[in-house]
Amino acid sequence: MTMSDTSTSDTAFQIHSSFRPLLSEYDGFILDQFGVMHNGSHGLDGAAEAVSTMSKLGKKIIILSNSSSSSEATVAKLPRLGFDPDVFVGAVTSGEEAGHFIRSEYGTLGTREDGGTTAARRKALFITWATPKSPSPMDFIAKCGDIDIASSVEDADFIICHGANVVRGPGPDGTAIETSLGSFPMDGNMDLIDPILLKCKERNLTMVCANPDFVMVKPDGTRGHMPGKIAKRYEEMGGTVSYFGKPHVPHFEACIRDLGLPKDRVAHVGDSLHHDIAGANASGIPCVFVAGGVHREELGSHLGEVPDEAALEKLFEKHGEVPTHVVPMLKLD
């Protein structure tokens, strides 16, 4: 097992051939999901063993995920992906935090003395995932309080960007009208999305983004385009977006709070420089960059391979973020 120290500009980072040396350096770990623990279909090679070993060594572990699912649904999925949910303190997800915000800002109705309500229910233009989907997008809506789904832009009071392949109308799964966003999830094409966003901007609708990820690596190794890219486009048009999840500091601080450990005794483990490493750096938390995730093609390395030092330096300079550590995967050997 080898380890080397190198540096980019004035900031040093350590390259490790496996995750094992980091087990003795920290008392707790904040784990990203996609690209670190699993690929959405099954656990990645060595990840379940690494998590199990952390737990046996008494390490505290929490998930921090840009998933539009609730914390409860995220933990409930773990056994299917090969992980024991009992070893985790819990999960902080962008979907959970976004749901709380929507409930507070849009989904709470006042009560009059006669028992009626003081305002009409707000309606959201709902950009989400096509059904069938588990968990159902309606599970998210249920956490948002007293809101309804709008039938059109003109009918909406605000926007929820929860998924990336349909605009969903009112009604239960199987009966709601779902308008496709075309090939965007596969290739990032915005041709069908831009006209919708322009109409929203004309009405000055605020967007709540429940999943700020730009891309993800799918089980077959291809890249999928995510809701964060739609939200970024809306911002570029001059729209207002409230983001939840990484890289925003409050979500990292929520993990530190739940772990009950000092920041310098915790490391965040993630594969996105934009979300994981940027957020950890802004939060003052040591971080571990998993090179086998979303940036693997940029690095020109094979899955599980120790990245080339020069390629890492170039990548970190390009994206303006430098991690504390680099590993090929969340794997012990």
Disulfide bonds with the S-S distance in Angstrom:
none
